[in-house]
Amino acid sequence: MEIDSRFTEADQAHREQVVLQESRADWVNVQLTRTFMANTRTALMTAFVSLPVTVMMLWRQVPTAWLILWVVVVGFFTVYRHWVVYAYRKYYIHAGAASLERFFKRHRWGWSVSASVWASLMFLYLGNVPLTNQFICLMILMGMGVFSAILMSARLDCFRPYITSLSFTCMCAVVTSWSKEGILSAQPYDIGLVVLIAIFWWLLMSSGQRFQALQRRGYELQYDNEQLIASLREQTDKAMQAVIVKNSLLANAAHDLRQPVHALAFYADWLRNEPDLAAEVVPKILLATDSVNTLFNSLFDFAKIEAGAVQPQFKAVPVCELVDDLMVQFNHTALEKQIVLRTRIRPAYIWTDPLLIRRIVGNLVANAIRYTEEGGVLIATRIRGNRMLIEVWDTGVGIAPEHQGQVFREFYKASTHKGTEDGFGLGLAIVRRLSDVLGHKVHMHTRFGRGTCMRIEVQLANSEQLQVRLQLEPVTEPTALELAAV
């Protein structure tokens, strides 16, 4: 069955979208956590201010020992929450979403217990102190609930237990207060207070969830804006780089064209004045013309790649056929230079574009022959897992360390290397760009004065891709050795 490339592209796009959404969600959660911890310090300061006010309102109104015990417990949990904020700012402020989740899983219980401790004061004062004092203390608890909805809603996993513990403890205090004289003796005031606390709880939960949704939406918009700005900056950089490449391309092309064009004019004038020298001049004219054609072909190829006009057609390509074609193409050139062109190939099928991979390997072989004066050039393949390494070895001049980082640039020619004056500096630039189009990796290993190895990493064709080839080309069935290598 033929593989639908549109399906694979859609699946890849979907996976990239999922990864992007996960990164976005993690970033938003980290920002919400930072907001929550920053607001927690404000909430703790409010608790420190409310504590002495509450003590003043209840001093000598409730048992002193119980009040002091309550103050100690409240102070302990307040200090504990301060320590959590300190630990976060010191160790986790730059942590990722996963680390923060583990941090809060260990410490979120402190918020709910702290809320229960604060609300437990109602067990002491409800029904035992003047109504004015009760009202003030109740307003302090309500204020803490309202503040929490505003300040703590960024993390609902801490906010919800906090509000629930605060409200539930207050309800228990009210029920305990009227049950002292029996449940049936409850007054409408007592029942109404429980209902009001329940309504208050529901309003706080709803408000907190809305606040959190607004904050989340704000951070999502901020993330999208930052991604858009980064994308625009990247596109601007690419556009500027393209302008630089274009200017360099034109300048170098003009420079490299000048010499063969001047030579053509010189030879033509020479031939006009000395027609008897045609046998000597015509080969030179043909050589200059071939040089111009080679440069123009390379420029056209480079322009097509830069314009994104090269669309690869992936197929299962037999490596043996690819290398045999290259041997036919370059064997005569190698013989003219009196060097040996050899192969060491493992039969297999690779998943690539047959025309583009031939151009890539062909450029590498042409470079190897050009820069090799004695010895030879070897085309070899190795299989590593589900990938094939196509290697071109030579015993040429190698590449000096100061030039190794530049050889894949367009029109780059190492002037100190013998042989570079014959090229235009586009061969390896085209290799790099075609490899990027195909998704193949290019590696270079070189020793100056000893030679160079250029290596292309290509995916091996799997059994389903081979089956497609067999259905399309039943005449060229692979051998048992080729199938075994896949």
GUROBA-106154 format. One record per residue (C-alpha): residue number from 1; residue in three letters; x, y, z. Coordinates in Angstrom, 2 decimals, m for minus. Each point is the difference from the previous one (the first is absolute). Layout:
<recs>
- NUM, ALA, X, Y, Z
...
</recs>
This chain:
<recs>
- 1, MET, 0.00, 0.00, 0.00
- 2, GLU, 1.39, 3.39, m0.99
- 3, ILE, 0.79, 2.40, 2.80
- 4, ASP, m2.01, 3.24, m0.11
- 5, SER, 2.51, 2.81, 0.54
- 6, ARG, m2.82, 2.39, 0.89
- 7, PHE, m0.97, m2.24, 2.90
- 8, THR, 3.57, m0.15, 1.34
- 9, GLU, 0.37, 3.77, m0.34
- 10, ALA, m3.31, 0.57, 1.81
- 11, ASP, 1.04, m2.41, 2.75
- 12, GLN, 3.34, 1.78, 0.40
- 13, ALA, m1.75, 3.39, 0.10
- 14, HIS, m2.42, m1.33, 2.62
- 15, ARG, 2.86, m1.25, 2.18
- 16, GLU, 1.80, 3.33, m0.28
- 17, GLN, m3.24, 1.77, 0.96
- 18, VAL, m0.40, m2.25, 3.05
- 19, VAL, 3.57, 0.72, 1.11
- 20, LEU, m0.58, 3.73, m0.51
- 21, GLN, m3.21, m0.12, 2.04
- 22, GLU, 1.74, m1.90, 2.80
- 23, SER, 2.82, 2.56, 0.08
- 24, ARG, m2.54, 2.80, 0.07
- 25, ALA, m1.97, m1.61, 2.86
- 26, ASP, 3.19, m0.61, 2.01
- 27, TRP, 1.13, 3.60, m0.47
- 28, VAL, m3.42, 1.34, 1.05
- 29, ASN, m0.03, m2.25, 3.09
- 30, VAL, 3.44, 1.25, 1.02
- 31, GLN, m1.13, 3.63, m0.35
- 32, LEU, m3.16, m0.68, 2.04
- 33, THR, 2.13, m1.58, 2.71
- 34, ARG, 2.26, 3.04, 0.11
- 35, THR, m3.05, 2.25, 0.33
- 36, PHE, m1.40, m2.21, 2.76
- 37, MET, 3.23, 0.03, 2.02
- 38, ALA, 0.40, 3.76, m0.42
- 39, ASN, m3.58, 0.51, 1.24
- 40, THR, 0.53, m2.45, 2.88
- 41, ARG, 2.46, 2.42, 1.58
- 42, THR, m2.69, 2.71, m0.10
- 43, ALA, m2.55, m2.38, 1.54
- 44, LEU, 2.44, m0.89, 2.79
- 45, MET, 0.60, 3.66, 0.78
- 46, THR, m3.77, 0.44, 0.25
- 47, ALA, m0.14, m2.94, 2.43
- 48, PHE, 2.77, 1.56, 2.14
- 49, VAL, m2.00, 3.24, 0.22
- 50, SER, m3.28, m1.81, 0.74
- 51, LEU, 1.48, m2.13, 2.79
- 52, PRO, 0.58, 2.76, 2.61
- 53, VAL, m3.36, 1.60, m0.84
- 54, THR, m1.76, m3.32, 0.62
- 55, VAL, 1.85, m0.55, 3.28
- 56, MET, m0.90, 3.50, 1.21
- 57, MET, m3.69, m0.60, m0.76
- 58, LEU, m0.06, m3.31, 1.92
- 59, TRP, 2.44, 0.70, 2.87
- 60, ARG, m1.69, m0.79, 3.32
- 61, GLN, m3.16, m0.90, m1.94
- 62, VAL, 0.98, m3.66, m0.55
- 63, PRO, 2.21, m2.35, 2.06
- 64, THR, 3.51, 1.46, m0.14
- 65, ALA, 1.77, m3.35, m0.21
- 66, TRP, m2.03, m1.07, m3.01
- 67, LEU, 0.54, 3.36, m1.69
- 68, ILE, 3.77, m0.19, 0.54
- 69, LEU, 0.05, m3.56, m1.35
- 70, TRP, m1.91, 1.16, m3.06
- 71, VAL, 2.46, 2.88, m0.55
- 72, VAL, 2.96, m2.41, 0.23
- 73, VAL, m1.52, m2.41, m2.51
- 74, VAL, m0.92, 2.82, m2.40
- 75, GLY, 3.49, 1.44, 0.35
- 76, PHE, 1.55, m3.39, m0.73
- 77, PHE, m1.94, m0.51, m3.24
- 78, THR, 0.59, 3.59, m1.05
- 79, VAL, 3.74, m0.47, 0.45
- 80, TYR, m0.24, m3.33, m1.86
- 81, ARG, m1.68, 1.67, m2.97
- 82, HIS, 2.69, 2.69, 0.07
- 83, TRP, 2.60, m2.76, m0.15
- 84, VAL, m1.78, m1.56, m3.00
- 85, VAL, 0.18, 3.35, m1.79
- 86, TYR, 3.69, 0.30, 0.89
- 87, ALA, 0.74, m3.54, m1.24
- 88, TYR, m1.81, 0.72, m3.24
- 89, ARG, 1.88, 3.27, m0.61
- 90, LYS, 3.36, m1.62, 0.77
- 91, TYR, m0.30, m3.39, m1.68
- 92, TYR, m3.04, m0.10, m2.31
- 93, ILE, m0.58, 3.46, m1.45
- 94, HIS, 1.66, m1.07, m3.27
- 95, ALA, m1.16, m3.62, 0.12
- 96, GLY, m2.15, m1.63, m2.66
- 97, ALA, m3.67, m0.91, 0.27
- 98, ALA, 0.68, m3.62, 1.04
- 99, SER, 2.31, 1.01, 2.89
- 100, LEU, m2.51, 2.59, 1.20
- 101, GLU, m2.78, m2.59, 0.03
- 102, ARG, 2.10, m2.27, 2.22
- 103, PHE, 0.80, 2.97, 2.27
- 104, PHE, m3.66, 0.90, 0.48
- 105, LYS, m1.02, m3.62, 0.44
- 106, ARG, 2.22, m0.05, 3.09
- 107, HIS, m1.09, 3.37, 1.45
- 108, ARG, m3.54, 0.83, m1.13
- 109, TRP, m1.47, m1.54, 3.18
- 110, GLY, 1.37, 2.99, 1.95
- 111, TRP, m2.56, 2.37, m1.53
- 112, SER, m3.06, m2.08, 0.92
- 113, VAL, 1.25, m0.69, 3.54
- 114, SER, 0.83, 3.68, 0.48
- 115, ALA, m3.55, 0.96, m1.05
- 116, SER, m1.50, m2.53, 2.45
- 117, VAL, 2.15, 1.38, 2.82
- 118, TRP, m1.11, 3.57, m0.67
- 119, ALA, m3.69, m0.99, m0.18
- 120, SER, 0.26, m2.15, 3.15
- 121, LEU, m0.01, 3.22, 2.03
- 122, MET, m3.77, 0.08, m0.50
- 123, PHE, m0.28, m2.94, 2.42
- 124, LEU, 1.30, 2.35, 2.71
- 125, TYR, m1.85, 3.25, m0.64
- 126, LEU, m3.30, m0.96, m1.64
- 127, GLY, m2.73, 0.59, 2.57
- 128, ASN, 2.54, 0.82, 2.72
- 129, VAL, 0.94, 3.63, m0.77
- 130, PRO, m2.00, 3.15, m0.84
- 131, LEU, m1.60, 0.06, m3.44
- 132, THR, 2.23, 2.93, m1.05
- 133, ASN, 3.14, m2.03, 0.63
- 134, GLN, m1.51, m3.04, m1.70
- 135, PHE, m0.89, 2.12, m3.03
- 136, ILE, 3.52, 1.44, m0.26
- 137, CYS, 1.64, m3.43, 0.29
- 138, LEU, m2.43, m1.40, m2.58
- 139, MET, 0.81, 2.89, m2.35
- 140, ILE, 3.71, m0.80, 0.38
- 141, LEU, m0.66, m3.59, m1.10
- 142, MET, m2.15, 1.18, m2.89
- 143, GLY, 2.74, 2.44, m1.02
- 144, MET, 2.51, m2.82, m0.02
- 145, GLY, m2.33, m1.96, m2.28
- 146, VAL, m0.48, 2.92, m2.38
- 147, PHE, 3.73, 0.73, m0.05
- 148, SER, 0.69, m3.65, m0.78
- 149, ALA, m2.40, 0.10, m2.96
- 150, ILE, 1.92, 2.96, m1.39
- 151, LEU, 3.55, m0.96, 0.92
- 152, MET, 0.05, m3.81, 0.11
- 153, SER, m2.20, m0.97, m2.93
- 154, ALA, 3.00, m0.37, m2.33
- 155, ARG, 0.40, m3.55, 1.33
- 156, LEU, m3.37, m1.63, 0.48
- 157, ASP, 1.58, m3.10, 1.58
- 158, CYS, 0.95, 2.19, 3.01
- 159, PHE, m2.88, 2.48, m0.15
- 160, ARG, m2.87, m2.51, 0.04
- 161, PRO, 1.18, m1.97, 3.09
- 162, TYR, 0.70, 3.31, 1.77
- 163, ILE, m3.52, 1.40, m0.59
- 164, THR, m1.67, m3.33, 0.71
- 165, SER, 1.88, m0.48, 3.28
- 166, LEU, m0.74, 3.58, 1.09
- 167, SER, m3.73, m0.27, m0.75
- 168, PHE, m0.47, m3.54, 1.31
- 169, THR, 1.72, 0.80, 3.30
- 170, CYS, m2.21, 3.11, 0.42
- 171, MET, m3.12, m2.11, m0.63
- 172, CYS, 1.16, m2.57, 2.56
- 173, ALA, 0.53, 2.80, 2.53
- 174, VAL, m3.52, 1.34, m0.57
- 175, VAL, m1.58, m3.47, 0.27
- 176, THR, 2.03, m0.73, 3.14
- 177, SER, m1.12, 3.29, 1.54
- 178, TRP, m3.74, m0.64, m0.34
- 179, SER, 0.30, m3.72, 0.81
- 180, LYS, 1.08, 0.80, 3.55
- 181, GLU, m3.67, 0.47, 0.82
- 182, GLY, m1.20, m2.63, m2.45
- 183, ILE, m0.40, m0.08, m3.74
- 184, LEU, m3.71, 0.73, 0.24
- 185, SER, 0.71, 3.22, 1.87
- 186, ALA, 1.70, 1.57, m3.05
- 187, GLN, m1.16, 3.55, m0.72
- 188, PRO, m0.68, 1.42, m3.48
- 189, TYR, 3.12, 2.16, 0.53
- 190, ASP, 2.14, m3.15, 0.36
- 191, ILE, m1.49, m1.74, m3.02
- 192, GLY, 0.26, 3.17, m2.07
- 193, LEU, 3.67, 0.32, 0.95
- 194, VAL, 0.72, m3.52, m1.28
- 195, VAL, m1.85, 0.74, m3.23
- 196, LEU, 1.91, 3.28, m0.42
- 197, ILE, 3.31, m1.79, 0.53
- 198, ALA, m0.98, m2.59, m2.64
- 199, ILE, m0.95, 2.79, m2.44
- 200, PHE, 3.22, 1.81, 0.84
- 201, TRP, 1.96, m3.20, m0.75
- 202, TRP, m1.74, m0.45, m3.35
- 203, LEU, 0.60, 3.64, m1.00
- 204, LEU, 3.67, m0.20, 0.92
- 205, MET, 0.51, m3.23, m1.94
- 206, SER, m1.72, 1.44, m3.07
- 207, SER, 1.89, 3.29, 0.22
- 208, GLY, 3.33, m1.74, 0.48
- 209, GLN, m0.60, m2.19, m3.03
- 210, ARG, m0.88, 3.06, m2.12
- 211, PHE, 3.07, 1.90, 1.23
- 212, GLN, 2.18, m2.97, m0.84
- 213, ALA, m1.52, m0.29, m3.49
- 214, LEU, 0.68, 3.70, m0.64
- 215, GLN, 3.61, m0.32, 1.17
- 216, ARG, 0.54, m3.13, m2.07
- 217, ARG, m1.43, 1.66, m3.08
- 218, GLY, 2.24, 3.03, 0.53
- 219, TYR, 3.11, m2.15, 0.25
- 220, GLU, m1.03, m2.03, m3.04
- 221, LEU, m0.29, 3.21, m2.00
- 222, GLN, 3.38, 1.13, 1.32
- 223, TYR, 1.57, m3.33, m1.04
- 224, ASP, m1.57, 0.22, m3.47
- 225, ASN, 1.21, 3.58, m0.40
- 226, GLU, 3.54, m0.93, 1.04
- 227, GLN, m0.01, m2.95, m2.41
- 228, LEU, m1.27, 2.26, m2.76
- 229, ILE, 2.69, 2.58, 0.74
- 230, ALA, 2.67, m2.72, 0.05
- 231, SER, m1.32, m1.39, m3.29
- 232, LEU, m0.02, 3.47, m1.59
- 233, ARG, 3.54, 0.61, 1.26
- 234, GLU, 1.11, m3.35, m1.43
- 235, GLN, m1.66, 0.72, m3.33
- 236, THR, 1.60, 3.45, m0.08
- 237, ASP, 3.41, m1.53, 0.68
- 238, LYS, m0.58, m2.54, m2.75
- 239, ALA, m1.04, 2.75, m2.40
- 240, MET, 3.09, 2.04, 0.84
- 241, GLN, 2.17, m3.10, m0.41
- 242, ALA, m1.65, m0.68, m3.35
- 243, VAL, 0.81, 3.54, m1.13
- 244, ILE, 3.62, m0.47, 1.09
- 245, VAL, 0.18, m3.35, m1.82
- 246, LYS, m1.55, 1.52, m3.12
- 247, ASN, 2.46, 2.90, m0.01
- 248, SER, 2.90, m2.39, 0.57
- 249, LEU, m1.34, m2.28, m2.71
- 250, LEU, m0.18, 2.80, m2.56
- 251, ALA, 3.41, 1.39, 0.91
- 252, ASN, 1.74, m3.36, m0.13
- 253, ALA, m1.84, m1.10, m3.14
- 254, ALA, 1.04, 3.22, m1.74
- 255, HIS, 3.59, m0.56, 1.10
- 256, ASP, 0.08, m3.62, m1.12
- 257, LEU, m1.70, 0.75, m3.32
- 258, ARG, 2.41, 2.78, m0.88
- 259, GLN, 2.97, m2.27, m0.67
- 260, PRO, m1.62, m2.56, m2.40
- 261, VAL, m1.97, 2.73, m1.81
- 262, HIS, 3.17, 2.07, m0.50
- 263, ALA, 1.72, m3.17, m1.18
- 264, LEU, m2.80, m0.63, m2.51
- 265, ALA, 0.34, 3.54, m1.36
- 266, PHE, 3.77, m0.36, m0.21
- 267, TYR, m0.15, m3.35, m1.79
- 268, ALA, m2.69, 1.23, m2.39
- 269, ASP, 2.09, 3.04, m0.93
- 270, TRP, 3.06, m2.25, m0.34
- 271, LEU, m1.92, m2.37, m2.27
- 272, ARG, m1.20, 2.91, m2.14
- 273, ASN, 3.54, 1.30, m0.50
- 274, GLU, 1.65, m3.42, m0.28
- 275, PRO, m2.51, m2.41, m1.60
- 276, ASP, 2.78, m2.49, m0.65
- 277, LEU, 0.28, m0.60, 3.78
- 278, ALA, m3.56, m1.36, 0.27
- 279, ALA, 1.18, m3.48, 1.03
- 280, GLU, 1.84, 1.55, 2.95
- 281, VAL, m2.55, 2.67, 0.97
- 282, VAL, m3.31, m1.93, m0.29
- 283, PRO, 0.74, m2.42, 2.90
- 284, LYS, 0.73, 3.00, 2.21
- 285, ILE, m3.26, 1.66, m1.04
- 286, LEU, m1.88, m3.21, 0.79
- 287, LEU, 1.72, m0.20, 3.39
- 288, ALA, m0.97, 3.59, 0.85
- 289, THR, m3.57, m0.63, m1.18
- 290, ASP, m0.23, m3.12, 2.13
- 291, SER, 1.21, 2.00, 3.00
- 292, VAL, m2.72, 2.62, m0.56
- 293, ASN, m2.67, m2.71, m0.41
- 294, THR, 1.14, m1.75, 3.18
- 295, LEU, m0.23, 3.22, 1.97
- 296, PHE, m3.44, 0.85, m1.39
- 297, ASN, m1.31, m3.51, 0.76
- 298, SER, 1.30, 0.24, 3.56
- 299, LEU, m1.57, 3.45, 0.41
- 300, PHE, m3.36, m1.23, m1.30
- 301, ASP, 0.10, m2.99, 2.35
- 302, PHE, 0.94, 2.20, 2.94
- 303, ALA, m2.77, 2.51, m0.84
- 304, LYS, m2.62, m2.79, m0.21
- 305, ILE, 1.03, m1.37, 3.38
- 306, GLU, m0.04, 3.45, 1.64
- 307, ALA, m3.43, 0.73, m1.50
- 308, GLY, m1.40, m3.27, 1.41
- 309, ALA, m0.80, m1.26, m3.49
- 310, VAL, 1.67, m3.35, 0.60
- 311, GLN, m2.66, m2.50, 1.07
- 312, PRO, 1.50, m3.43, 0.81
- 313, GLN, m1.74, m3.15, m1.21
- 314, PHE, 0.95, m2.73, 2.46
- 315, LYS, 0.41, m3.51, m1.33
- 316, ALA, 1.81, m3.22, 0.86
- 317, VAL, 3.30, 0.50, m1.85
- 318, PRO, 2.45, m2.89, m0.55
- 319, VAL, 3.44, 1.12, 1.10
- 320, CYS, 1.78, m2.24, m2.49
- 321, GLU, m1.70, 1.68, m2.96
- 322, LEU, 0.77, 3.43, 1.41
- 323, VAL, 3.70, m0.76, 0.40
- 324, ASP, 0.23, m1.74, m3.41
- 325, ASP, m1.37, 3.15, m1.68
- 326, LEU, 2.56, 2.13, 1.84
- 327, MET, 2.82, m2.34, m1.03
- 328, VAL, m1.00, 0.37, m3.65
- 329, GLN, m0.15, 3.77, 0.40
- 330, PHE, 3.33, 0.55, 1.81
- 331, ASN, 2.21, m2.94, m0.93
- 332, HIS, 1.34, 1.72, m3.12
- 333, THR, 0.83, 3.16, 2.00
- 334, ALA, 1.89, m2.05, 2.57
- 335, LEU, 1.95, m1.82, m2.73
- 336, GLU, 1.00, 3.32, m1.57
- 337, LYS, 1.48, 1.07, 3.37
- 338, GLN, 1.63, m3.42, 0.37
- 339, ILE, m1.71, m0.73, 3.32
- 340, VAL, m2.05, m3.05, 0.99
- 341, LEU, m3.78, 0.23, 0.50
- 342, ARG, m1.18, m3.01, 2.02
- 343, THR, m3.21, m1.11, 1.74
- 344, ARG, m0.84, m2.13, 3.01
- 345, ILE, m3.78, m0.28, 0.12
- 346, ARG, m2.45, m1.95, 2.16
- 347, PRO, m3.09, m0.71, m2.13
- 348, ALA, m3.08, 1.62, 1.51
- 349, TYR, m2.88, 2.35, m0.74
- 350, ILE, m0.09, 3.52, 1.42
- 351, TRP, m3.01, 2.30, 0.43
- 352, THR, 0.84, 3.21, m1.86
- 353, ASP, m0.46, 1.97, m3.21
- 354, PRO, 2.03, m1.81, m2.70
- 355, LEU, 0.89, 3.15, m1.98
- 356, LEU, 0.95, 2.13, 2.99
- 357, ILE, 2.06, m2.68, 1.74
- 358, ARG, 1.86, m0.59, m3.26
- 359, ARG, 0.75, 3.72, m0.22
- 360, ILE, 1.22, 0.06, 3.62
- 361, VAL, 2.31, m3.00, m0.28
- 362, GLY, 1.08, 1.10, m3.48
- 363, ASN, 1.12, 3.39, 1.32
- 364, LEU, 1.97, m1.71, 2.76
- 365, VAL, 1.70, m2.35, m2.45
- 366, ALA, 0.80, 2.89, m2.38
- 367, ASN, 1.56, 1.96, 2.88
- 368, ALA, 1.99, m3.03, 1.14
- 369, ILE, 1.41, m0.57, m3.50
- 370, ARG, 0.76, 3.70, m0.49
- 371, TYR, 2.06, 0.27, 3.20
- 372, THR, 1.81, m3.36, m0.33
- 373, GLU, 3.28, m0.08, m1.93
- 374, GLU, 1.18, m3.48, 0.91
- 375, GLY, m1.51, m3.04, 1.65
- 376, GLY, m3.70, m0.38, m0.58
- 377, VAL, m3.63, 0.55, 0.94
- 378, LEU, m2.22, m2.57, 1.72
- 379, ILE, m3.80, m0.09, 0.04
- 380, ALA, m1.09, m2.21, 2.92
- 381, THR, m3.16, m0.76, 1.97
- 382, ARG, m0.61, m1.18, 3.54
- 383, ILE, m3.22, m1.05, 1.72
- 384, ARG, m0.64, 1.26, 3.53
- 385, GLY, m3.35, m1.19, 1.35
- 386, ASN, m2.72, 1.28, m2.31
- 387, ARG, 2.29, 2.52, m1.73
- 388, MET, 2.61, m0.22, m2.73
- 389, LEU, 3.18, 2.08, m0.06
- 390, ILE, 1.15, 0.91, m3.52
- 391, GLU, 3.65, 1.04, 0.20
- 392, VAL, 2.38, 1.57, m2.52
- 393, TRP, 3.66, m0.37, 1.02
- 394, ASP, 2.93, 1.65, m1.76
- 395, THR, 3.77, 0.25, 0.46
- 396, GLY, 0.10, 3.63, m1.04
- 397, VAL, 1.23, 3.17, 1.62
- 398, GLY, m2.52, m0.05, 2.83
- 399, ILE, m1.41, 3.16, 1.57
- 400, ALA, 1.94, 2.20, 2.39
- 401, PRO, m1.62, 0.63, 3.40
- 402, GLU, m0.55, 3.70, m0.73
- 403, HIS, m2.09, m0.89, m3.07
- 404, GLN, m2.05, m2.91, 1.35
- 405, GLY, m2.81, 2.16, 1.37
- 406, GLN, m0.39, 1.87, m3.30
- 407, VAL, 0.10, m2.64, m2.73
- 408, PHE, m3.81, m0.34, m0.20
- 409, ARG, m0.45, 3.72, m0.68
- 410, GLU, m0.90, 1.05, m3.52
- 411, PHE, 2.95, 1.15, m2.15
- 412, TYR, 2.47, m0.85, 2.74
- 413, LYS, 3.35, m1.09, m1.42
- 414, ALA, 3.08, m0.64, 2.10
- 415, SER, 2.59, 1.88, m1.97
- 416, THR, 2.88, m1.88, 1.59
- 417, HIS, m1.33, m3.37, m1.17
- 418, LYS, 1.23, m1.26, m3.30
- 419, GLY, m2.90, m0.64, m2.36
- 420, THR, m2.53, 2.44, 1.43
- 421, GLU, 0.73, 2.50, m2.72
- 422, ASP, m1.72, m2.38, m2.47
- 423, GLY, m3.33, 0.02, 1.88
- 424, PHE, m2.62, 2.63, 0.75
- 425, GLY, m0.56, m0.79, 3.68
- 426, LEU, m3.63, m1.10, m0.43
- 427, GLY, 0.36, m3.80, 0.11
- 428, LEU, m0.03, m0.47, 3.75
- 429, ALA, m2.51, 2.83, 0.49
- 430, ILE, m2.43, m1.88, m2.27
- 431, VAL, 0.78, m3.23, 1.89
- 432, ARG, m0.90, 1.61, 3.33
- 433, ARG, m3.24, 1.52, m1.26
- 434, LEU, m1.19, m3.10, m1.83
- 435, SER, 0.77, m2.09, 3.08
- 436, ASP, m2.11, 2.37, 2.09
- 437, VAL, m2.85, m0.33, m2.51
- 438, LEU, 0.18, m3.81, 0.23
- 439, GLY, 0.56, m0.08, 3.76
- 440, HIS, 3.34, m1.81, m0.37
- 441, LYS, 2.91, 0.83, 2.29
- 442, VAL, 3.41, 0.93, m1.43
- 443, HIS, 3.22, m0.66, 1.93
- 444, MET, 3.57, 0.90, m0.91
- 445, HIS, 3.23, m1.52, 1.30
- 446, THR, 3.25, 1.37, m1.37
- 447, ARG, 3.73, 0.12, 0.70
- 448, PHE, 1.95, 2.73, m1.71
- 449, GLY, 2.43, m1.54, m2.48
- 450, ARG, m1.43, m3.52, 0.51
- 451, GLY, m3.47, 0.05, m1.52
- 452, THR, m3.70, 0.43, 0.75
- 453, CYS, m3.05, m2.15, 0.66
- 454, MET, m3.47, 1.43, m0.75
- 455, ARG, m2.87, m2.03, 1.44
- 456, ILE, m3.76, 0.12, m0.71
- 457, GLU, m2.49, m1.62, 2.40
- 458, VAL, m3.02, m1.42, m1.85
- 459, GLN, m3.01, m1.96, 1.30
- 460, LEU, m0.24, m3.59, m1.20
- 461, ALA, m3.22, m0.90, m1.81
- 462, ASN, m2.30, m2.16, 2.11
- 463, SER, m1.90, m3.05, m1.23
- 464, GLU, m3.18, 1.95, m0.79
- 465, GLN, 1.94, 2.57, m2.05
- 466, LEU, 1.78, m2.83, m1.83
- 467, GLN, m3.35, m1.61, m0.76
- 468, VAL, m1.16, 3.24, m1.64
- 469, ARG, 3.10, m0.06, m2.21
- 470, LEU, m0.59, m3.63, m0.95
- 471, GLN, m3.59, 0.77, m0.97
- 472, LEU, 1.07, 2.98, m2.11
- 473, GLU, 3.09, m1.66, m1.50
- 474, PRO, m0.53, m3.78, 0.01
- 475, VAL, 2.86, m0.54, m2.43
- 476, THR, 2.75, 1.21, 2.36
- 477, GLU, m0.61, m2.28, 2.95
- 478, PRO, 2.65, 0.17, 2.73
- 479, THR, 2.33, m2.89, 0.56
- 480, ALA, m0.11, m2.11, 3.14
- 481, LEU, 3.16, 1.77, 1.20
- 482, GLU, m1.61, 3.43, m0.48
- 483, LEU, m3.16, m1.02, 1.85
- 484, ALA, 2.05, m1.47, 2.83
- 485, ALA, 1.88, 3.28, 0.43
- 486, VAL, m3.22, 1.98, 0.53
</recs>
